[in-house]
Amino acid sequence: MGASVFISLGIIFIVAILHATMSLVDRVGSLASGDTYAIAGLIAVVLGFLAFVFWKLLLRDILRYQYYPVRFDRISQQVHVFTGKGAKVVSASWQDVKFIIGRDKPMGPGEGYTYDLRGLVMRGDQVVHTFAVGSDSGRDPAITLAQWEMIRRFMEEGRSALPFPPLQLYTSVEPSFRNAFIIHVSSAGEGLMLIALPLTVPWALFRFLAMKLCRKPVWPAAVLRHGASANSGAPPLRAPAVYGRVNREGGRVDEMERFWKESIAAAKARNDEVREQLQKGSISV
């Protein structure tokens, strides 16, 4: 989506150059051949830059898939990773996937590392595929560790082993402008939402357009058959159409949000401990 900004600015620049050239021709007549070559060369350089940006950056955002889900099948003890390439899915036994806490470089001076959960599909001692699970947890590695523990309990002990009150899904995967607006405007934080609107609203528009130019991922029938072959007895969780819109009947949301805040606070209290273990290489997930 960041490439869309460069593409838009480049197009505006070319239009401005052409407009200025036509205005100059109207005022002073035909341009000298040297001026014509200079303007044509400048436009060619800008077009080449835009082509490079389109190829290297924009094609990572459009004409692909809206998201790349990971499916944890507890019944068959399989992990399915949607890749969109070739057969579109990489499937592996739960026992053949090693999970690690990944660490990305700081975004800038004074910024801390960001952490995320990554799965390594193993073939013996060799890593044959790497994938990310969910989003990063910012500068809180202990939250990533808690995310891993949730997945582990589900796969090894069942959904009833999760220490949650009645669950609901919070994140929406619908490619609507409303969802794009909610995601980007809220990312500025409560105190800066209004001030940042000139930046976040165009960014939301670019996100919406990029999502509309991408396809929705569809699991192969074989993967869906495995998931439907056994019923856990619990009702399935459905993603909301609008980001953050959940069922508030019976106080379930209040209970879930209270548990969520307490869990986040408890995880953050372990950040220093987890960072130290990561530096020593002594942590295992």
Buried (B, 14 or more C-beta within 10 A) or exposed (E): BEBBBBBEEBEEBBEEBEEEBEEEEEEEEEBEEEEEEEBEEEBEEBEEBBEEBBEEBBEEBBEBBBEEEBBBBBEBEBBBBBBEEEEBBBBBEBEBBEBBBBBEEEEEEEEEBBBBBBBBBBEEEEEEBEBBBEEBBBBBBBBBBBBBBBBBBBBEEEBEEBEEBEEBEBEBBBBBBBBBBBBBBEEBEEEEEEEBBEEBBBBBBBBBBBBEBBEEBEBEEEBEEBBEEEEEEEEEEEEBEEBEBBEEEEEBBEEBEEEEEEBBEEBBEBBEEBBEBBEEEEBEB
